[in-house]
Amino acid sequence: MSVTCLRGETTSLTARIRQWAITKPNDLAFVFLADGENETGHISFGELDDKARRLGGRMMRAGLSGQPVLLPAQNGPGFILGLCGCLYAGAIAVPIPIQVRNRGKERIRSIVRDAGIVAVLGTDPSAALHLTELIPGISSLSIDDLEDEPAFVAACDPQRPAVLQYTSGSTSAPKGVVITHRNLTANIVMLSEAFGVHSGSRVLTWLPLFHDMGLIGNVLPALHCGVPCVVMPPLTFLQKPRRWLEAIDRHRITISGAPNFAYELCVRRRGDGPLDRLDLSGWELALCGAEPVRVSTMQRFVEAFAGAGFREGALYPCYGLAEATVFVSGGRVGQGVKVLTPDAPVARALVSCGRPPLTGPVTIVDPDSCEPVPDGCEGEIWVCGDHVAAGYWNDAAATAATFSATLPQCQGAFLRTGDLGLKWKGELYVTGRRKNLIIHRGINLHPEDIESTIGASHPGFGVIGAAFSIEVHDEEQVVVVYEVPLPMIRDLDMRTMVDNALDSVALEHGVRLFDLLLVRLGAVPRTTSGKVQRDRCRTLYLSGDLARVAHASHHPSLGRYQTAVAHNPVGNEILIR
């Protein structure tokens, strides 16, 4: 039986939660696995609605209706309650990582300044205390002891902001994507239809809930459609990937997904337990997004877990971005991975991201002339529809540049995604990124931030560096080329420099570098105006030309030497040297 989730539906998420609280108050809404294995808590629709209404009342009386509120995002019941409390109070939820350290502290301060935040919800008491100490003047509001609080549900204005989703952009100036209640409802309906959610669906996620794929791509469709969602912390998966698969088996999960790296990690760690004790036959939809989908990874995953009942047709590549709330396009349920056909003009093994829904049309446009291109030709992906966000918070110039594109014979404004792709026989294929962003394991990294971190890690580094990504064993890895002044070479301890750089990048960005090449001044290519040419630098690196002018290019802790020993990638939250 299908869940009632109709095309063009305008029922808000808060109205949906109230509906389930009335019609099935004792049904489980969420199950929590704090250690990734054992059930450590759960909450029913009735209990969630009751507590959220009381928290909404507390927030309303604290003057937080219509105000942005920090929401430390741990994958547990506190965050779910805090989010629903924000929605009920008419406040604007601003999810942030729960662990804030080093450069992340300045990022949080920047978010607080940009959004004008005055309060943090105590979804995790220690995190809330840390934030109040970090940011003078910000207050903390507890989510506990709600029994005596009068309930409150604000009227839902579809045009008002529901969530500020701060992008994984430059740490000095993160941009808040304004997701209205209309955007949220429109995208959740798109997701529910695309995923084929039905009354027997069960969702599981270990993705961080401050990330749009974890929150909007997994948790909220389950909540909107009234089906249970199992939540486990990201670290539990990264420590032992088999926990994800075991939880899918044990809780009879039908919908779950992750970026490409997670499937690759499961394949590489498949020896952690016997296949005959794993049953993945009930997994109907294994979505894959947030970073490029690798055909070879998907094939290896199918081969590795077919013996556990996993079906190739369950794989579901999709494409989206925060500026479109989260979801833009996905394949057909049961179709599996579809690769660009040989008769296409582009001879590349590109993975189809399906047909964009009628409610969210996609056009491929020449990014320079701003004219649509024919089928099979590469261009920038432009998106239109009610799911496209309202813009960037307090940034009219960036909003106009990104959200206000127009096309002849087309009504409404388009979102310029900055991503490149093509359409062939009605299906969308993503070919790359027009921006300089590095996407490593689903996390966006600005090359300038990594370069800055390395430059500050040791006085021997010059002022020019170039960070970029390369593909290694079907996974994107991060490489940095950095100039070192020639007069200092003899006096420098190269190993200490690389040690410092590795430590700093891992600590501040959660990434282990695949390679760090130290080169003479002038070796990093630049434009005539002095801008670093990262694409050119990548080309020179891959050709071996940069290695010939390198002062030091080998270090046992660099990823390329680790990879040569064993393919054992590490999660973004873990520092390993």
C-alpha distance (Angstrom), angle and dihedral (degrees) to the residues before:
residue distance angle dihedral
M1 . . .
S2 3.81 . .
V3 3.77 122.5 .
T4 3.80 113.1 -114.4
C5 3.79 100.4 -106.3
L6 3.77 108.4 138.4
R7 3.79 131.4 -162.2
G8 3.79 109.6 -99.3
E9 3.81 91.8 16.4
T10 3.79 114.2 161.8
T11 3.83 99.8 -171.3
S12 3.79 106.6 133.3
L13 3.78 123.2 -126.2
T14 3.81 91.5 -113.4
A15 3.81 90.9 53.3
R16 3.79 89.3 50.2
I17 3.81 92.9 51.8
R18 3.81 89.7 49.4
Q19 3.81 89.5 49.1
W20 3.82 92.4 54.8
A21 3.81 91.2 44.1
I22 3.81 89.1 57.8
T23 3.81 100.0 39.3
K24 3.84 100.0 37.9
P25 3.81 109.1 8.8
N26 3.81 95.4 162.4
D27 3.80 97.3 49.4
L28 3.79 114.6 109.4
A29 3.78 115.2 -103.5
F30 3.82 97.7 177.5
V31 3.79 138.2 12.7
F32 3.82 118.4 -166.0
L33 3.81 127.5 -150.2
A34 3.81 104.2 -171.1
D35 3.82 92.5 179.3
G36 3.80 94.1 36.3
E37 3.79 92.0 -111.1
N38 3.81 115.9 49.9
E39 3.79 126.5 56.2
T40 3.79 106.7 -109.9
G41 3.78 100.1 171.4
H42 3.78 146.8 -12.7
I43 3.79 140.0 -166.7
S44 3.80 131.0 -155.1
F45 3.79 126.4 -140.0
G46 3.79 90.5 -108.8
E47 3.80 94.1 50.1
L48 3.81 92.6 45.2
D49 3.80 92.2 50.5
D50 3.82 93.1 47.3
K51 3.80 95.0 48.7
A52 3.82 93.4 41.9
R53 3.81 91.7 52.4
R54 3.80 90.9 50.3
L55 3.79 92.0 46.4
G56 3.81 87.7 48.0
G57 3.79 88.3 55.9
R58 3.78 92.2 50.3
M59 3.80 91.0 49.4
M60 3.79 92.4 47.3
R61 3.79 91.8 53.0
A62 3.81 89.2 48.1
G63 3.80 88.1 59.0
L64 3.81 95.1 -112.2
S65 3.81 98.4 127.4
G66 3.79 107.3 121.2
Q67 3.81 91.5 8.7
P68 3.83 128.3 115.5
V69 3.82 110.5 -110.4
L70 3.81 126.5 -167.2
L71 3.79 112.4 -120.2
P72 3.84 114.1 -167.1
A73 3.80 102.9 -145.3
Q74 3.76 114.9 -138.8
N75 3.81 115.0 158.0
G76 3.78 94.0 -110.8
P77 3.81 144.8 91.3
G78 3.81 94.9 -79.5
F79 3.79 93.3 64.3
I80 3.81 93.9 46.1
L81 3.81 91.0 50.8
G82 3.80 91.9 44.6
L83 3.80 92.4 51.7
C84 3.80 92.9 49.1
G85 3.81 90.1 45.8
C86 3.80 89.4 55.1
L87 3.80 91.5 50.1
Y88 3.82 92.3 47.8
A89 3.83 92.5 47.1
G90 3.79 93.1 47.9
A91 3.82 89.2 -118.2
I92 3.81 122.8 141.2
A93 3.81 112.9 -111.4
V94 3.82 115.5 -139.7
P95 3.82 108.1 -170.8
I96 3.80 115.7 -156.0
P97 3.83 134.4 173.4
I98 3.78 112.6 -85.0
Q99 3.81 94.2 -138.5
V100 3.79 109.4 65.7
R101 3.79 119.8 179.6
N102 3.79 141.6 146.6
R103 3.81 111.5 -18.6
G104 3.80 89.7 6.1
K105 3.79 88.7 69.6
E106 3.79 92.0 62.2
R107 3.80 89.3 45.8
I108 3.81 90.3 55.7
R109 3.80 91.0 47.0
S110 3.80 88.8 51.0
I111 3.82 91.0 50.9
V112 3.81 90.9 49.1
R113 3.81 91.3 51.0
D114 3.79 93.9 44.6
A115 3.80 96.4 47.0
G116 3.80 96.6 37.5
I117 3.79 91.7 -126.2
V118 3.80 118.5 -175.7
A119 3.82 101.5 171.3
V120 3.79 142.8 40.2
L121 3.79 123.4 -155.7
G122 3.79 114.1 -125.5
T123 3.81 94.4 -126.5
D124 3.80 84.5 141.8
P125 3.83 112.3 21.9
S126 3.81 95.9 -151.7
A127 3.81 92.2 48.3
A128 3.81 91.3 47.9
L129 3.81 90.9 49.7
H130 3.80 90.6 49.2
L131 3.81 91.5 50.6
T132 3.81 94.0 49.1
E133 3.81 88.4 52.3
L134 3.80 91.7 45.8
I135 3.81 95.2 49.2
P136 3.82 116.5 42.1
G137 3.79 114.3 -141.2
I138 3.80 97.1 24.6
S139 3.81 116.1 119.6
S140 3.80 130.4 -149.4
L141 3.79 124.3 -132.2
S142 3.81 117.6 -158.3
I143 3.80 121.4 -132.3
D144 3.82 92.8 -160.3
D145 3.83 132.2 93.3
L146 3.79 95.2 31.0
E147 3.81 97.3 152.6
D148 3.80 95.6 103.6
E149 3.80 96.8 40.5
P150 3.84 116.5 110.3
A151 3.81 111.5 -120.4
F152 3.78 121.7 -111.5
V153 3.80 136.0 -178.2
A154 3.80 117.7 -176.5
A155 3.78 120.2 -141.2
C156 3.79 107.6 -97.5
D157 3.81 113.9 -122.7
P158 3.84 106.7 -165.7
Q159 3.81 91.1 -148.1
R160 3.80 95.9 54.4
P161 3.82 120.7 96.0
A162 3.80 115.5 -98.3
V163 3.80 100.7 176.0
L164 3.79 136.4 15.0
Q165 3.81 104.5 -149.4
Y166 3.79 106.1 -165.1
T167 3.76 110.0 -150.7
S168 3.79 123.7 -125.9
G169 3.76 87.5 -110.3
S170 3.77 134.0 129.7
T171 3.78 109.6 -27.3
S172 3.79 90.3 -136.8
A173 3.80 94.1 58.2
P174 3.83 114.8 15.2
K175 3.79 113.7 -176.9
G176 3.79 121.7 -134.1
V177 3.80 113.3 -137.9
V178 3.81 108.0 -145.1
I179 3.82 108.4 -135.2
T180 3.79 111.3 -172.9
H181 3.79 126.1 -157.6
R182 3.82 87.6 -104.3
N183 3.82 91.3 52.5
L184 3.80 90.8 48.2
T185 3.80 94.8 49.2
A186 3.80 93.6 44.6
N187 3.80 93.7 51.1
I188 3.80 94.9 43.3
V189 3.81 89.3 53.5
M190 3.82 90.2 48.6
L191 3.79 90.5 50.1
S192 3.79 94.3 46.5
E193 3.80 92.2 51.0
A194 3.80 93.8 43.7
F195 3.83 92.6 48.5
G196 3.79 92.7 45.8
V197 3.82 93.3 -126.6
H198 3.82 111.3 -165.2
S199 3.79 136.4 173.9
G200 3.80 91.3 -87.7
S201 3.81 95.1 50.8
R202 3.80 119.5 122.6
V203 3.81 120.5 -170.7
L204 3.82 130.2 -154.8
T205 3.79 130.5 -173.6
W206 3.79 136.2 174.7
L207 3.81 93.3 172.4
P208 3.82 115.3 118.1
L209 3.79 110.9 -91.5
F210 3.81 93.8 -137.2
H211 3.83 85.2 66.3
D212 3.82 117.2 84.8
M213 3.83 93.6 -130.7
G214 3.80 92.0 54.1
L215 3.80 97.1 42.9
I216 3.80 107.5 30.5
G217 3.80 97.4 21.8
N218 3.81 96.4 51.5
V219 3.80 117.7 6.5
L220 3.80 102.1 42.8
P221 3.84 98.9 48.1
A222 3.81 88.3 53.1
L223 3.80 90.9 49.5
H224 3.81 92.8 45.4
C225 3.81 93.2 49.1
G226 3.79 95.3 43.0
V227 3.81 98.1 -118.8
P228 3.83 125.8 131.5
C229 3.80 121.8 -95.2
V230 3.81 125.1 -158.8
V231 3.82 114.8 -150.6
M232 3.80 128.1 -163.4
P233 3.84 129.8 171.8
P234 3.82 118.9 -98.5
L235 3.79 93.4 -123.1
T236 3.80 92.1 60.0
F237 3.80 89.7 60.5
L238 3.79 94.6 43.5
Q239 3.79 91.8 51.0
K240 3.80 92.8 48.6
P241 3.84 116.5 7.2
R242 3.80 91.9 -169.2
R243 3.82 88.4 71.0
W244 3.81 88.5 73.2
L245 3.79 92.1 54.2
E246 3.80 93.5 42.1
A247 3.82 90.6 51.6
I248 3.81 90.2 50.1
D249 3.81 88.4 53.3
R250 3.81 97.4 42.2
H251 3.82 96.5 45.9
R252 3.82 95.2 38.1
I253 3.80 92.0 -121.5
T254 3.81 117.7 -168.8
I255 3.84 100.5 -178.6
S256 3.79 126.2 41.1
G257 3.76 136.3 130.3
A258 3.77 149.9 162.2
P259 3.81 143.1 -179.9
N260 3.80 119.7 -63.7
F261 3.82 93.6 -96.4
A262 3.82 91.3 65.1
Y263 3.81 92.4 58.3
E264 3.80 89.2 46.5
L265 3.80 90.6 50.6
C266 3.81 91.6 50.7
V267 3.81 90.0 52.6
R268 3.79 93.2 49.7
R269 3.81 91.6 47.4
R270 3.79 97.2 41.0
G271 3.79 90.0 117.9
D272 3.82 90.9 69.2
G273 3.81 90.5 94.3
P274 3.80 143.1 -0.7
L275 3.81 119.0 -81.1
D276 3.80 93.0 -139.9
R277 3.82 88.9 69.6
L278 3.80 92.6 55.0
D279 3.80 126.2 79.7
L280 3.81 114.6 -170.9
S281 3.79 95.9 159.1
G282 3.82 92.1 109.9
W283 3.81 94.1 56.1
E284 3.81 101.0 109.8
L285 3.80 100.9 171.4
A286 3.82 125.2 28.7
L287 3.79 102.3 -179.8
C288 3.78 119.9 -160.4
G289 3.80 122.1 -166.4
A290 3.84 147.1 114.0
E291 3.82 91.2 84.6
P292 3.83 136.1 33.4
V293 3.81 113.1 -58.9
R294 3.82 112.1 -128.1
V295 3.81 116.9 -146.3
S296 3.80 91.4 -151.9
T297 3.81 92.7 52.3
M298 3.79 91.8 51.3
Q299 3.81 91.4 48.4
R300 3.80 92.8 49.4
F301 3.80 91.7 48.3
V302 3.79 91.2 53.4
E303 3.82 91.3 47.9
A304 3.80 92.5 46.7
F305 3.81 97.0 50.0
A306 3.80 105.1 28.0
G307 3.80 85.8 98.9
A308 3.81 88.2 61.7
G309 3.79 91.5 54.1
F310 3.80 98.7 -96.5
R311 3.80 111.0 154.3
E312 3.80 122.3 -142.8
G313 3.80 90.2 -138.5
A314 3.82 90.6 63.5
L315 3.80 92.3 72.1
Y316 3.79 110.7 104.3
P317 3.84 118.3 -173.7
C318 3.79 112.9 -164.4
Y319 3.79 141.5 171.7
G320 3.76 132.5 -141.0
L321 3.79 147.0 129.0
A322 3.79 139.2 -151.7
E323 3.81 92.4 -104.1
A324 3.83 87.7 64.4
T325 3.84 89.8 46.2
V326 3.81 87.9 -104.5
F327 3.83 115.3 -60.1
V328 3.81 127.6 68.1
S329 3.78 107.7 152.2
G330 3.79 141.9 -7.8
G331 3.77 140.2 172.2
R332 3.78 130.1 -98.2
V333 3.81 116.3 -77.2
G334 3.79 109.2 -102.8
Q335 3.81 94.1 17.5
G336 3.80 96.9 100.3
V337 3.80 122.2 -164.7
K338 3.79 114.6 -11.8
V339 3.81 118.8 -166.9
L340 3.80 126.6 -154.8
T341 3.80 108.2 -86.2
P342 3.83 120.9 -113.7
D343 3.81 92.3 -114.8
A344 3.83 91.1 65.1
P345 3.83 118.2 108.9
V346 3.83 90.8 -121.2
A347 3.81 115.1 70.8
R348 3.81 98.4 -151.3
A349 3.79 133.7 115.6
L350 3.80 93.8 -115.8
V351 3.80 122.1 168.3
S352 3.80 118.5 -129.1
C353 3.79 117.4 -121.3
G354 3.78 89.9 -163.1
R355 3.78 132.4 -120.3
P356 3.80 115.0 -37.9
P357 3.83 110.5 -120.6
L358 3.79 119.7 -101.7
T359 3.80 89.1 -114.8
G360 3.81 91.2 57.6
P361 3.81 109.6 39.1
V362 3.80 119.5 -166.9
T363 3.81 125.1 -152.7
I364 3.80 127.3 -170.8
V365 3.80 109.6 -137.2
D366 3.78 136.2 -176.6
P367 3.83 99.8 -110.2
D368 3.80 93.4 -144.6
S369 3.81 103.4 41.5
C370 3.83 93.3 30.2
E371 3.81 89.6 -137.6
P372 3.82 123.2 133.0
V373 3.81 114.2 -103.6
P374 3.83 126.7 -140.4
D375 3.80 122.9 -97.4
G376 3.78 112.1 -75.3
C377 3.80 94.2 27.2
E378 3.78 121.4 113.1
G379 3.78 120.5 -120.4
E380 3.78 143.2 134.2
I381 3.81 117.0 -56.4
W382 3.81 111.3 -118.9
V383 3.81 120.4 -170.7
C384 3.80 132.9 -162.4
G385 3.81 132.9 -176.4
D386 3.79 146.3 84.3
H387 3.81 90.3 -69.3
V388 3.82 92.4 64.6
A389 3.79 107.3 105.7
A390 3.80 122.6 -110.2
G391 3.80 92.2 -114.2
Y392 3.79 139.5 -92.7
W393 3.78 119.4 -37.0
N394 3.81 112.1 -104.1
D395 3.81 92.7 -12.0
A396 3.79 110.7 106.5
A397 3.81 94.6 166.8
A398 3.80 95.1 53.0
T399 3.81 90.1 43.2
A400 3.80 92.0 53.4
A401 3.80 92.4 47.4
T402 3.83 95.0 48.1
F403 3.81 107.8 28.6
S404 3.80 105.6 32.2
A405 3.81 105.6 65.6
T406 3.81 116.9 134.9
L407 3.79 135.6 -162.9
P408 3.82 130.4 -157.7
Q409 3.83 114.0 -99.0
C410 3.82 90.0 14.0
Q411 3.77 125.6 108.3
G412 3.77 121.8 -139.6
A413 3.78 134.0 15.8
F414 3.79 125.7 -62.7
L415 3.78 131.4 -139.2
R416 3.80 113.4 -125.5
T417 3.80 102.2 -143.8
G418 3.80 98.3 -169.9
D419 3.82 87.0 -133.5
L420 3.79 123.7 116.9
G421 3.77 125.4 -133.8
L422 3.77 147.6 132.6
K423 3.79 138.2 -130.7
W424 3.76 120.8 -130.9
K425 3.80 123.7 178.9
G426 3.79 89.0 -13.6
E427 3.80 96.7 -53.3
L428 3.79 128.4 113.2
Y429 3.81 122.1 -123.6
V430 3.80 118.6 -173.6
T431 3.80 110.9 -145.6
G432 3.79 105.1 178.1
R433 3.78 147.2 -56.5
R434 3.75 127.9 -67.6
K435 3.76 89.9 -160.8
N436 3.78 125.3 74.2
L437 3.79 92.2 -117.1
I438 3.77 118.0 135.1
I439 3.81 113.9 -142.4
H440 3.79 109.9 -157.2
R441 3.82 116.7 175.6
G442 3.78 92.2 -23.4
I443 3.81 95.1 -50.1
N444 3.81 121.4 114.6
L445 3.80 113.9 -131.7
H446 3.79 126.1 -173.5
P447 3.81 110.8 -137.8
E448 3.80 90.1 -143.8
D449 3.81 90.4 61.4
I450 3.80 93.7 52.0
E451 3.80 91.2 45.8
S452 3.79 90.9 50.3
T453 3.79 92.2 49.6
I454 3.80 92.4 52.4
G455 3.79 92.9 45.8
A456 3.79 90.0 54.7
S457 3.80 94.9 45.6
H458 3.83 96.7 76.1
P459 3.82 134.3 10.0
G460 3.81 90.6 -129.6
F461 3.80 93.7 72.9
G462 3.77 118.1 94.7
V463 3.78 124.8 -135.9
I464 3.81 99.2 -97.0
G465 3.78 126.1 74.3
A466 3.79 137.8 146.0
A467 3.81 125.8 -144.4
F468 3.79 120.6 -168.2
S469 3.79 141.4 147.5
I470 3.78 131.6 -108.8
E471 3.78 131.2 -174.1
V472 3.81 115.2 -108.3
H473 3.81 122.1 172.3
D474 3.83 90.1 -15.5
E475 3.79 93.6 -53.6
E476 3.78 131.9 100.4
Q477 3.81 112.9 -113.7
V478 3.80 129.5 -171.8
V479 3.81 121.2 -118.2
V480 3.80 126.9 -177.5
V481 3.79 128.1 -165.0
Y482 3.81 113.5 -165.1
E483 3.78 132.5 -176.4
V484 3.81 121.6 -127.7
P485 3.85 121.1 -164.7
L486 3.81 109.2 -108.3
P487 3.86 96.7 -134.5
M488 3.82 89.9 59.6
I489 3.80 97.8 50.9
R490 3.81 98.0 93.9
D491 3.80 92.8 48.9
L492 3.80 96.8 47.8
D493 3.80 129.0 97.2
M494 3.81 99.0 -141.4
R495 3.79 94.2 -168.3
T496 3.81 91.5 54.6
M497 3.81 90.3 49.2
V498 3.79 92.0 52.2
D499 3.82 90.9 43.3
N500 3.81 90.6 54.0
A501 3.79 92.9 45.7
L502 3.81 93.5 49.1
D503 3.80 92.2 48.2
S504 3.81 93.4 47.5
V505 3.82 96.1 47.2
A506 3.80 92.5 45.9
L507 3.80 92.9 47.5
E508 3.79 98.4 43.9
H509 3.80 101.4 33.6
G510 3.81 104.9 20.7
V511 3.82 93.2 -124.2
R512 3.79 132.8 122.8
L513 3.78 110.0 -144.7
F514 3.77 116.2 -122.8
D515 3.80 90.8 -153.5
L516 3.80 139.7 -3.3
L517 3.79 114.9 -165.2
L518 3.81 119.1 -167.7
V519 3.81 111.3 -153.9
R520 3.80 139.0 175.4
L521 3.80 121.6 -89.4
G522 3.80 111.8 -77.3
A523 3.81 95.2 24.3
V524 3.82 93.6 106.7
P525 3.83 105.9 82.6
R526 3.80 118.0 -119.9
T527 3.78 139.0 -179.6
T528 3.79 120.9 -109.7
S529 3.79 87.9 -95.2
G530 3.80 91.5 54.8
K531 3.82 99.7 -103.4
V532 3.79 115.8 145.3
Q533 3.83 113.5 -109.2
R534 3.79 101.3 -143.5
D535 3.80 95.6 174.9
R536 3.80 90.4 52.9
C537 3.79 89.7 46.6
R538 3.81 90.0 53.0
T539 3.80 90.2 51.4
L540 3.81 92.2 50.7
Y541 3.79 91.3 47.0
L542 3.81 93.7 51.0
S543 3.80 91.4 47.0
G544 3.79 91.3 53.5
D545 3.80 93.4 -120.2
L546 3.81 93.7 120.6
A547 3.80 93.0 49.8
R548 3.80 89.0 62.4
V549 3.81 91.6 61.6
A550 3.81 96.5 38.5
H551 3.80 122.4 121.0
A552 3.80 92.5 -158.5
S553 3.77 129.5 5.6
H554 3.78 106.2 156.2
H555 3.78 129.9 76.3
P556 3.83 126.7 149.1
S557 3.81 93.8 -129.4
L558 3.79 96.0 55.2
G559 3.78 114.3 108.8
R560 3.79 94.7 -119.5
Y561 3.80 90.6 63.0
Q562 3.80 92.5 42.5
T563 3.80 89.8 49.8
A564 3.77 91.3 52.2
V565 3.81 89.3 58.0
A566 3.80 99.4 43.7
H567 3.80 137.4 -20.7
N568 3.80 99.9 -116.8
P569 3.82 109.9 139.3
V570 3.75 121.5 -164.4
G571 3.78 127.2 -136.2
N572 3.77 122.5 -108.0
E573 3.81 92.4 -110.8
I574 3.83 94.8 54.8
L575 3.78 126.4 82.6
I576 3.81 112.2 -149.7
R577 3.78 125.9 169.1
